[in-house]
Amino acid sequence: MDYSVKLNILTLFPEMVDIYFKSSIMAKAVEKGIIEYKIVNIRDFAKDKHKTCDDYPYGGGAGMILKAEPLTGALDSVNSSDLRTIYPSPSGRVFNRNYAVELAQEKELVFICGRYEGIDQRIIDRYVNDEICIGDYVLSSGEIAALAIIDSVYRLLDGVISSSSLDEESFEGGILEYPQYTRPEILENGSKVPDILLSGHHENIKKWRLEKSLEKTRNYRPDLLKPLD
């Protein structure tokens, strides 16, 4: 079958990743053949009897580092040298929607899910094309960071989500999405849906939504408006 994209995820905790691919919209994308995925357990490539995948850092310091040998075996098993390989890391390039659009053009991707204090730099030097930061904070789980990137990428593929839904999301057009409301019209506490949304006047609604998008962007992400000045 000709898949739109194949995702290879290298992890020490396959169960954390597997459930994601069997849930919600992603499960439907897999069923439709839009996504193919392979989960590789890094521990399967450890060579000692204890399946050791981490060790102390040279030069001292707190924490442990993922060893190069099992990572090398895992990466070679998916022919990573021939594919775009991603390592989510706080010290990487900041991820955004344009980056997601770029990755969505690839037919196959490899993700390394880090743990502890990171991975041996020699793996990054040899295999990694993209060291990606999803925000200015640190996670203990590389799986969460990898899945955040995967989620933002796969939903851009044809057939996953309607194009009209994508057109009205945050960051489309460089600003945040406007507030959304649904039934009931009035909540028990008296909070109401804005009258404009009940008017049926589509042009006025469109104008209101743009104003609210700009207002929200000014309040939460004024940096996004600078290119528009």
Secondary structure as the mmCIF struct_conf table of DSSP 4:
data_model
#
loop_
_struct_conf.conf_type_id
_struct_conf.id
_struct_conf.beg_label_comp_id
_struct_conf.beg_label_asym_id
_struct_conf.beg_label_seq_id
_struct_conf.end_label_comp_id
_struct_conf.end_label_asym_id
_struct_conf.end_label_seq_id
BEND BEND1 SER A 4 SER A 4
STRN STRN1 VAL A 5 THR A 11
BEND BEND2 LEU A 12 LEU A 12
HELX_RH_AL_P HELX_RH_AL_P1 PRO A 14 PHE A 21
TURN_TY1_P TURN_TY1_P1 LYS A 22 LYS A 22
BEND BEND3 SER A 23 SER A 23
HELX_RH_AL_P HELX_RH_AL_P2 SER A 24 LYS A 32
TURN_TY1_P TURN_TY1_P2 GLY A 33 GLY A 33
BEND BEND4 ILE A 34 ILE A 34
STRN STRN2 ILE A 35 ASN A 41
HELX_RH_3T_P HELX_RH_3T_P1 ILE A 42 PHE A 45
BEND BEND5 ASP A 48 ASP A 48
TURN_TY1_P TURN_TY1_P3 LYS A 49 HIS A 50
STRN STRN3 ASP A 54 ASP A 55
HELX_LH_PP_P HELX_LH_PP_P1 TYR A 56 PRO A 57
TURN_TY1_P TURN_TY1_P4 TYR A 58 GLY A 59
BEND BEND6 ALA A 62 GLY A 63
STRN STRN4 ILE A 65 LEU A 66
HELX_RH_AL_P HELX_RH_AL_P3 ALA A 68 SER A 77
TURN_TY1_P TURN_TY1_P5 VAL A 78 ASN A 79
HELX_RH_3T_P HELX_RH_3T_P2 SER A 80 ASP A 82
BEND BEND7 LEU A 83 LEU A 83
STRN STRN5 ARG A 84 VAL A 94
HELX_LH_PP_P HELX_LH_PP_P2 PHE A 95 PHE A 95
HELX_RH_AL_P HELX_RH_AL_P4 ARG A 97 LEU A 103
TURN_TY1_P TURN_TY1_P6 ALA A 104 GLN A 105
BEND BEND8 LYS A 107 LYS A 107
STRN STRN6 GLU A 108 ILE A 112
STRN STRN7 ARG A 115 ARG A 115
TURN_TY1_P TURN_TY1_P7 TYR A 116 GLU A 117
STRN STRN8 ILE A 119 ILE A 119
HELX_RH_AL_P HELX_RH_AL_P5 GLN A 121 TYR A 127
BEND BEND9 ASN A 129 ASN A 129
STRN STRN9 ASP A 130 CYS A 133
BEND BEND10 GLY A 135 TYR A 137
BEND BEND11 SER A 140 SER A 140
STRN STRN10 SER A 141 SER A 141
HELX_RH_AL_P HELX_RH_AL_P6 GLY A 142 TYR A 154
TURN_TY1_P TURN_TY1_P8 ARG A 155 LEU A 156
BEND BEND12 LEU A 157 LEU A 157
TURN_TY1_P TURN_TY1_P9 ASP A 158 VAL A 160
BEND BEND13 ILE A 161 ILE A 161
HELX_RH_AL_P HELX_RH_AL_P7 SER A 163 ASP A 167
TURN_TY1_P TURN_TY1_P10 GLU A 168 GLU A 168
BEND BEND14 GLU A 169 GLU A 169
TURN_TY1_P TURN_TY1_P11 SER A 170 PHE A 171
HELX_RH_3T_P HELX_RH_3T_P3 GLU A 172 GLY A 174
BEND BEND15 ILE A 175 ILE A 175
HELX_LH_PP_P HELX_LH_PP_P3 LEU A 176 PRO A 179
BEND BEND16 ARG A 183 ARG A 183
BEND BEND17 GLU A 185 GLU A 185
STRN STRN11 ILE A 186 ILE A 186
TURN_TY1_P TURN_TY1_P12 GLU A 188 ASN A 189
STRN STRN12 LYS A 192 LYS A 192
HELX_RH_3T_P HELX_RH_3T_P4 ASP A 195 LEU A 198
BEND BEND18 SER A 199 SER A 199
HELX_RH_AL_P HELX_RH_AL_P8 HIS A 202 TYR A 220
HELX_RH_3T_P HELX_RH_3T_P5 PRO A 222 LEU A 228
#
